[in-house]
Amino acid sequence: MNRAYDSGKGPIEIIEEAFHLLRMAPLRTLLSYYIGAAPFILGVLFFWSDMSRGAFAEERLPAETLGLAMLFVWMKIWQAIYARQLRGQISGIAPERLTVRHIGRIAVNQIILQPSGLFLIPVALLLLFPIGWVYGFYQSVTALAGLDDGKETFRKAIKQTVLWPLQNNYVVFLFKGFGLFVFFNIFTGVLMIPYLLSALLGIETVFVNSPWTFLNTTFFAAIAGLTYLAVDPVIKAVYALRCFYGESRQTAEDLKAALRLYGAPVQRAAALFLLCATFLCPATGARAGESPPTVESAPPAQTLKPNDLNKAIDEVLQRPEYTWRLPREKKPETEEKGMIATFICETIDTVISWVKTFAKKCLALVERIIKWLTRNQPSSSGNRGLALDWLSAVKALIVLLLLAIVGLILALLVRVWRGPQEKAGTEINLEALAPVPDVADDSVAADQLPEDGWITMARELLARGELRLAVRAFYLASLAHLAQRNLISIARFKSNRDYERELNRRAHALPELMSTFTENVSTFDRIWYGTHEVTAALIEHFQRNIEKIKAS
């Protein structure tokens, strides 16, 4: 038997074949992938940036979340189309033209199966050992979604996931390291672009003047998105090949593809050989007077009983490759149900069938374990009762352990889904003891204390005679007040001029507020960064301006 059938191809071999498949793929195949993936990655980056730095993030959260979910479904549909085109390239048969109905089936299939991967893949990654099967299942769903009507995608994906587990886990392990190297390569390349622009073209950017600007979550999210766009097409190609070779164990589609590849040259060579044999070799007819050669009688054909023949025919007809040809059985007429009730009933029946299948597989696994434990034990009638008791105890213990493991996994999923919850009727009042910031430190930001905290600190500094520090505390109180009203957003890298421009952009309908704040900024800059003398009258005027800012 071919090694690709019994144990699968080696992980390096199938990865190399995937790279070769992508090199030979036409441009429209790669475009079909990036048409779906690029908008989703851009949407993730916009969502990440807006939620981390936007002033109105809470208000835009529902709309942006819905849009991101739609982009996710859009990406999965195009990834299924991409895998479908790769499958046609592998088999040598161009896929049929997609119809609106077919695209709708792909969309429904992806909506049902793919979203759970957003939760199960991170959990499997934390547990380490099931990541190969969980990740392989969702990749197989993508590879198989565009090949049928969607009803058998789940079953086929499960079948391909458990096939060749060593190959699957090696592929996942290798792509972890490969993705990490690609991430660092892209990170280094993007990091060097500003310095190359500065050295070669003399273009100075903020990234050259302040290298710490790179250290933000949005930058790393962008690098991760570029890494995904570079690595994921290869992963999809690997799992398209896995599913193709897995299904070929029953359909021999790989042999048919090889015949299609070499069919035309072989047919031309055969035609040329027959032509030469016709003209060059003399016909060998029967000579006169010679008796025709005797033909040995063939052995009598083995007879088969009718019952055995009917049984064999029934077994063949029950195979999956023939059942689709049979006419559908008419269901007994029952009371008509609505669409929602029918969907709920079918869902319950499906879940029950999954549970029954899982229970049968668990029992089969237990039986295999017991056979393995008792394979070297001699069978004696005297100890038969004791052996049966021992085997029953071991069987019960294994079943209990399996049930305990399933229960722990379900409890973990429920705990992660529900999150931490407080006990009903228990009120806990906690007061955070935040450290008092040093107002003399230039790195202190206005968001380290609330507005009242800065006002209290300023009055204490006035009482001690530290007028310059009191002015800075009053100024930070005004910034905290404006940030509370969403007129500015506090950041350590922003200058006073940045706050003025931001306030002018957001509070252009309040000219009095803008002029008062500009006056306080000018006074603060002269006192804090210059040598302007601080007087009681100046501080009193500064406080009145703060009250105007509050009242505006």
C-alpha positions in Angstrom: 0.0 0.0 0.0 1.2 3.5 -0.7 2.7 5.3 2.3 0.5 8.3 1.7 -2.5 6.0 2.4 -1.4 4.1 5.5 0.6 6.7 7.5 0.3 9.8 5.4 3.1 11.9 3.9 5.8 13.4 6.1 5.1 16.8 7.5 8.1 18.4 5.6 7.0 16.7 2.4 3.4 18.0 2.5 4.6 21.5 3.5 6.9 21.6 0.5 4.1 20.4 -1.7 1.9 23.2 -0.4 4.6 25.8 -1.3 4.9 24.3 -4.7 1.1 24.4 -5.1 1.0 28.1 -4.3 3.9 28.8 -6.7 2.0 27.1 -9.5 -1.4 28.7 -8.5 -2.7 31.5 -10.8 -3.0 35.0 -9.5 -6.8 34.8 -9.2 -6.5 32.1 -6.6 -4.4 34.3 -4.3 -6.6 37.2 -5.0 -9.6 35.2 -3.8 -7.9 34.7 -0.5 -6.8 38.3 0.1 -10.2 39.7 -1.0 -11.6 38.1 2.1 -8.7 38.3 4.5 -7.4 41.8 4.0 -10.6 43.6 4.9 -10.9 41.6 8.1 -7.3 42.4 9.2 -7.9 46.1 8.5 -11.1 45.9 10.4 -9.3 44.3 13.4 -6.6 47.0 13.4 -9.2 49.8 13.2 -11.2 48.1 16.0 -8.1 47.6 18.1 -6.9 51.2 17.7 -10.3 52.7 18.3 -11.1 50.6 21.4 -7.7 51.3 22.9 -7.4 55.1 22.3 -10.8 56.3 21.1 -12.7 58.8 23.4 -16.1 57.4 22.4 -15.1 53.7 22.3 -18.0 52.6 24.5 -20.6 54.2 22.2 -19.2 52.7 19.0 -18.5 49.3 20.5 -21.8 47.5 19.4 -21.7 48.8 15.8 -18.0 48.0 15.4 -18.4 44.6 16.9 -21.2 43.7 14.5 -19.1 45.0 11.6 -16.1 42.9 12.7 -18.3 39.8 12.9 -19.6 40.4 9.3 -16.0 40.8 8.1 -15.1 37.5 9.8 -17.9 35.7 7.9 -16.8 37.4 4.7 -13.2 36.2 5.2 -14.3 32.6 5.9 -16.4 32.5 2.8 -13.5 33.6 0.6 -11.1 31.3 2.3 -13.5 28.4 1.5 -13.5 29.6 -2.1 -9.7 29.8 -2.1 -9.5 26.2 -0.8 -12.0 25.1 -3.4 -9.8 26.5 -6.2 -6.7 24.8 -4.7 -8.6 21.6 -4.7 -9.4 22.0 -8.4 -5.7 22.7 -9.1 -4.7 19.5 -7.1 -7.2 17.2 -8.8 -6.7 18.7 -12.3 -10.4 19.4 -12.7 -11.6 23.0 -12.8 -14.2 23.6 -10.2 -17.7 24.4 -11.3 -18.8 28.0 -11.5 -20.2 29.2 -8.1 -23.8 30.1 -7.9 -25.6 32.3 -5.4 -27.2 29.3 -3.8 -23.8 27.6 -3.4 -22.3 30.7 -1.9 -25.2 30.9 0.5 -24.6 27.3 1.6 -20.9 28.0 2.2 -21.9 31.1 4.2 -24.3 29.2 6.4 -21.8 26.4 6.9 -19.1 28.8 8.0 -21.4 30.8 10.3 -22.4 27.6 12.1 -19.0 26.0 12.5 -16.3 28.6 12.5 -17.2 31.1 15.3 -16.7 28.5 18.0 -13.0 28.3 17.0 -12.5 31.8 18.3 -13.0 30.3 21.8 -11.8 26.7 21.5 -8.5 27.3 19.7 -7.1 29.6 22.5 -8.3 27.1 25.2 -6.7 24.2 23.3 -3.5 26.3 22.9 -3.4 26.8 26.7 -3.9 23.0 27.3 -1.3 22.3 24.6 -2.1 18.6 23.8 -5.5 19.1 21.9 -4.3 22.0 19.8 -3.4 19.8 16.8 -6.9 18.3 16.6 -8.9 21.4 17.4 -6.9 23.6 14.9 -6.9 20.9 12.3 -10.7 20.5 12.6 -11.4 24.2 11.8 -8.8 24.2 9.0 -10.4 21.1 7.5 -13.9 22.8 7.7 -12.5 25.6 5.6 -10.9 23.1 3.1 -14.1 21.1 2.7 -16.8 23.8 2.9 -16.9 24.6 -0.8 -16.9 21.0 -2.1 -20.4 19.7 -1.1 -23.8 21.0 -0.1 -22.7 21.5 3.5 -24.6 18.7 5.2 -21.6 16.4 5.5 -18.9 19.0 6.2 -18.8 18.5 9.9 -18.6 14.7 9.6 -15.9 14.9 6.9 -13.9 17.4 8.9 -14.0 15.2 12.0 -12.8 12.2 9.9 -10.0 14.2 8.4 -8.9 15.6 11.8 -8.4 12.2 13.4 -6.6 10.9 10.3 -2.8 10.8 10.5 -2.5 12.6 13.9 1.3 12.5 13.9 1.5 14.4 10.6 -1.2 16.9 11.8 0.6 17.7 15.1 4.0 18.0 13.4 2.5 20.5 10.9 1.0 22.6 13.7 4.3 22.5 15.6 6.4 23.5 12.5 4.1 26.4 11.6 4.3 27.7 15.1 8.0 28.2 14.7 7.7 29.3 11.1 5.1 32.0 12.1 7.3 33.2 14.9 10.2 33.7 12.5 8.0 35.5 9.9 6.7 37.8 12.7 10.3 38.8 13.7 11.3 39.3 10.0 8.4 41.6 9.4 9.0 43.4 12.7 12.6 44.0 11.8 11.8 45.1 8.2 9.1 47.6 9.3 11.4 48.9 12.1 14.2 49.6 9.6 12.0 51.6 7.1 12.1 55.0 9.0 15.9 54.7 9.5 16.4 53.9 5.8 14.3 56.9 4.8 16.3 59.1 7.1 19.7 57.8 5.9 19.0 57.6 2.2 16.4 60.4 1.5 16.8 62.6 4.6 13.2 62.2 5.6 12.9 62.6 9.4 9.9 60.9 11.0 8.6 60.7 14.6 9.8 57.1 14.7 13.5 58.2 14.2 13.2 61.0 16.8 11.5 58.8 19.3 12.1 55.1 18.8 9.8 54.3 21.8 6.8 55.2 19.6 7.0 51.7 18.1 6.2 50.2 21.5 2.4 50.3 21.4 -0.2 47.6 21.1 -1.5 48.8 17.7 1.9 48.4 16.1 2.3 44.8 17.3 -1.3 44.1 16.2 -0.4 45.3 12.7 2.7 43.1 12.6 0.6 40.1 13.8 -1.9 40.9 11.0 0.8 41.0 8.3 2.2 37.7 9.6 -1.3 36.1 9.4 -1.6 37.3 5.8 1.8 35.8 4.9 1.5 32.4 6.7 -2.2 31.5 6.6 -2.4 30.9 2.8 0.2 28.2 3.1 -1.6 26.6 6.0 -4.8 26.5 4.0 -2.9 24.8 1.2 -1.5 22.2 3.5 -4.9 21.2 4.9 -6.4 21.2 1.4 -3.7 18.7 0.5 -4.4 16.7 3.7 -8.1 16.5 2.9 -7.5 15.6 -0.7 -5.2 12.7 0.2 -7.4 11.6 3.1 -10.5 11.3 0.8 -8.4 9.7 -1.9 -8.0 6.6 0.4 -11.6 5.7 -0.6 -12.1 7.5 -4.0 -8.5 7.1 -5.4 -8.8 10.7 -6.7 -5.0 11.2 -6.4 -4.4 8.3 -8.9 -7.0 9.9 -11.2 -5.3 13.2 -11.0 -1.9 11.6 -11.9 -3.5 9.9 -14.9 -5.0 13.2 -16.0 -1.5 14.8 -15.7 0.2 12.1 -17.7 -2.7 10.9 -19.7 -2.2 13.0 -22.9 1.5 12.1 -23.4 0.8 8.4 -22.7 -2.1 8.3 -25.2 0.1 9.9 -27.9 2.9 7.4 -27.2 0.5 4.5 -27.3 -1.0 5.7 -30.6 2.4 6.0 -32.1 3.4 2.5 -30.9 0.3 1.0 -32.4 0.9 2.8 -35.7 4.4 1.5 -35.9 3.3 -2.1 -35.0 0.7 -2.1 -37.7 3.1 -1.1 -40.5 6.3 -2.9 -39.4 5.0 -6.2 -38.0 3.6 -8.8 -40.5 0.2 -10.3 -39.8 0.3 -13.7 -38.3 -2.6 -15.6 -39.7 -3.3 -19.3 -39.5 -1.4 -21.4 -42.0 -3.3 -23.8 -44.3 -3.4 -27.4 -43.1 -2.6 -26.5 -39.6 -5.1 -27.3 -36.9 -6.1 -24.4 -34.7 -4.4 -24.2 -31.4 -6.2 -26.0 -28.6 -7.7 -23.9 -25.9 -7.6 -25.3 -22.4 -10.9 -25.4 -20.8 -11.4 -22.7 -18.1 -12.0 -23.9 -14.6 -15.6 -23.9 -13.6 -16.8 -20.7 -12.1 -17.4 -20.7 -8.4 -21.0 -20.7 -7.6 -22.4 -18.2 -5.0 -25.6 -18.7 -3.0 -28.4 -16.3 -3.7 -28.7 -15.2 0.0 -25.0 -14.4 0.2 -25.1 -12.5 -3.1 -28.1 -10.4 -1.9 -26.3 -9.7 1.4 -23.2 -8.6 -0.4 -25.2 -6.3 -2.7 -26.9 -4.7 0.3 -23.6 -4.1 2.0 -22.2 -2.4 -1.1 -25.3 -0.2 -1.5 -25.0 1.0 2.1 -21.6 2.6 1.4 -21.5 6.4 1.4 -20.4 6.6 -2.3 -23.6 4.8 -3.4 -26.2 6.0 -0.9 -26.6 9.4 -2.6 -27.8 7.7 -5.7 -30.7 5.9 -3.9 -34.1 7.6 -3.8 -35.1 9.4 -0.7 -37.3 7.6 1.7 -40.7 9.3 2.3 -41.2 10.3 5.9 -44.5 9.4 7.4 -46.9 12.3 7.4 -47.0 14.0 10.7 -48.2 17.3 12.1 -46.6 20.2 10.3 -44.2 22.2 12.4 -42.9 25.7 12.1 -39.4 26.6 10.8 -38.1 27.4 14.3 -39.6 24.3 15.9 -38.2 22.1 13.1 -34.7 23.7 13.5 -34.8 23.1 17.3 -35.9 19.5 16.9 -33.2 18.8 14.3 -30.6 20.4 16.5 -31.6 18.3 19.5 -31.6 15.2 17.4 -28.1 16.0 16.1 -26.8 16.6 19.6 -28.3 13.4 20.8 -26.7 11.5 17.9 -23.3 13.1 18.7 -23.7 12.1 22.3 -24.6 8.5 21.3 -21.6 8.3 18.9 -19.3 9.7 21.6 -20.6 7.2 24.2 -20.1 4.3 21.7 -16.5 5.4 21.0 -15.8 5.7 24.7 -17.1 2.2 25.3 -15.1 0.9 22.4 -12.0 2.7 23.8 -12.6 1.1 27.2 -12.9 -2.4 25.6 -9.7 -1.8 23.7 -7.9 -0.8 27.0 -9.3 -3.9 28.8 -8.1 -6.1 25.9 -4.7 -4.5 26.1 -4.5 -5.1 29.8 -5.6 -8.7 29.6 -3.7 -9.7 26.4 -1.1 -11.8 28.3 -3.3 -13.4 30.9 -4.0 -17.2 30.6 -7.6 -18.2 30.5 -8.5 -20.6 33.3 -11.9 -21.6 34.5 -10.9 -21.6 38.2 -10.0 -17.8 38.2 -12.7 -16.8 35.8 -15.0 -15.3 38.4 -12.2 -13.3 40.0 -11.0 -12.1 36.6 -14.5 -11.0 35.6 -14.8 -9.0 38.9 -11.4 -7.4 38.3 -12.3 -6.5 34.7 -15.6 -5.0 35.8 -13.9 -2.9 38.4 -11.3 -1.6 35.9 -14.1 -1.0 33.3 -16.1 1.0 35.8 -13.0 3.0 36.9 -12.1 3.9 33.3 -15.7 5.0 32.6 -15.7 7.2 35.8 -12.4 8.7 34.8 -13.7 9.6 31.3 -16.8 11.1 32.7 -14.8 13.1 35.2 -12.5 14.5 32.5 -15.6 15.4 30.3 -17.2 17.1 33.4 -14.0 19.1 34.1 -13.8 20.3 30.5 -17.5 21.3 30.5 -17.1 23.1 33.9 -14.0 24.9 32.5 -15.9 26.0 29.4 -18.9 27.2 31.5 -16.5 29.1 33.9 -14.7 30.8 31.0 -18.0 31.7 29.3 -19.7 33.1 32.4 -16.7 34.7 33.9 -16.2 35.5 37.6 -19.5 36.3 39.4 -20.1 37.7 42.8 -22.3 36.0 45.3 -25.8 37.3 45.5 -26.6 39.4 48.5 -22.9 40.2 49.3 -21.8 43.7 49.0 -18.1 44.4 49.1 -16.8 47.9 49.3 -13.2 48.2 48.4 -11.3 51.5 48.4 -8.1 51.6 46.3 -5.2 53.2 48.1 -3.4 54.8 45.1 0.1 56.2 45.7 0.3 60.0 45.8 2.2 61.1 42.6 5.1 63.5 42.8 3.9 66.7 41.2 7.5 67.8 40.7 8.1 64.9 38.3 7.6 65.9 34.7 6.5 62.3 33.8 3.5 62.6 36.1 0.2 62.6 34.0 -3.1 64.1 34.8 -4.9 60.8 34.8 -3.0 59.6 37.9 -5.4 61.4 40.2 -9.0 62.6 39.8 -9.8 66.3 39.6 -10.6 66.7 43.3 -7.3 65.0 44.2 -5.3 67.5 42.3 -7.3 70.4 43.8 -6.6 69.1 47.3 -2.9 68.6 46.6 -2.7 72.2 45.2 -4.3 73.7 48.3 -1.9 71.8 50.5 1.1 73.1 48.5 -0.3 76.6 48.8 -0.5 76.2 52.5 3.2 75.1 52.6 4.3 78.0 50.4 5.3 75.9 47.4 3.6 78.1 44.8 5.2 76.8 41.7 4.2 73.2 42.5 0.7 74.4 43.4 0.3 76.0 39.9 1.2 72.6 38.2 -1.3 70.8 40.5 -4.0 73.3 39.5 -3.1 72.8 35.8 -3.2 69.0 36.1 -6.7 69.4 37.7 -7.9 71.3 34.7 -6.6 68.6 32.3 -8.3 65.9 34.4 -11.6 67.9 34.3 -11.4 68.2 30.5 -10.6 64.5 30.1 -13.6 63.6 32.3 -15.8 65.6 29.8 -14.2 63.7 26.8 -12.8 67.0 25.5 -9.2 65.7 25.5 -7.6 62.3 26.1 -4.6 62.1 28.5 -1.4 60.7 27.1 2.2 60.9 28.4 3.7 61.8 25.0 1.3 64.8 24.4 2.5 68.3 24.9 0.5 71.3 26.0 0.3 72.4 22.4 -1.2 69.0 21.5 -3.9 69.5 24.2 -4.7 72.9 22.8 -5.1 71.5 19.3 -7.2 68.6 20.5 -9.5 70.9 22.6 -9.9 73.3 19.6 -11.0 70.3 17.5 -13.5 69.0 20.0 -14.7 72.1 21.7 -14.9 74.5 18.7 -18.4 75.4 19.7 -17.1 76.8 23.1 -14.8 79.6 22.2 -14.7 81.0 25.8 -13.5 77.6 27.1 -10.7 77.6 24.4 -9.5 81.1 25.2 -9.5 80.5 29.0 -7.6 77.2 28.6 -5.0 78.9 26.2 -4.4 81.7 28.7 -3.8 79.1 31.5 -1.5 77.1 29.3 0.6 80.2 28.5 0.8 81.2 32.2 1.8 77.6 33.2 4.5 77.4 30.5 6.0 80.7 31.7 6.0 79.5 35.3 7.0 75.9 34.9 9.4 76.0 32.0 10.6 79.7 32.4 11.6 82.0 35.2 8.4 83.9 35.6 7.7 84.9 39.2 4.8 83.3 41.0 2.6 85.6 43.0 -0.6 85.1 45.0 -2.5 87.3 42.6 -1.3 85.2 39.6 -2.4 82.0 41.4 -5.8 83.5 42.2 -6.3 84.5 38.5 -5.3 81.0 37.5 -7.9 79.5 39.9 -10.6 81.8 38.5 -9.8 80.6 35.0 -10.2 77.0 36.2 -13.6 77.8 37.6 -14.6 79.3 34.2 -13.5 76.1 32.5 -15.7 74.1 34.8 -18.7 76.4 34.3 -18.4 76.6 30.5 
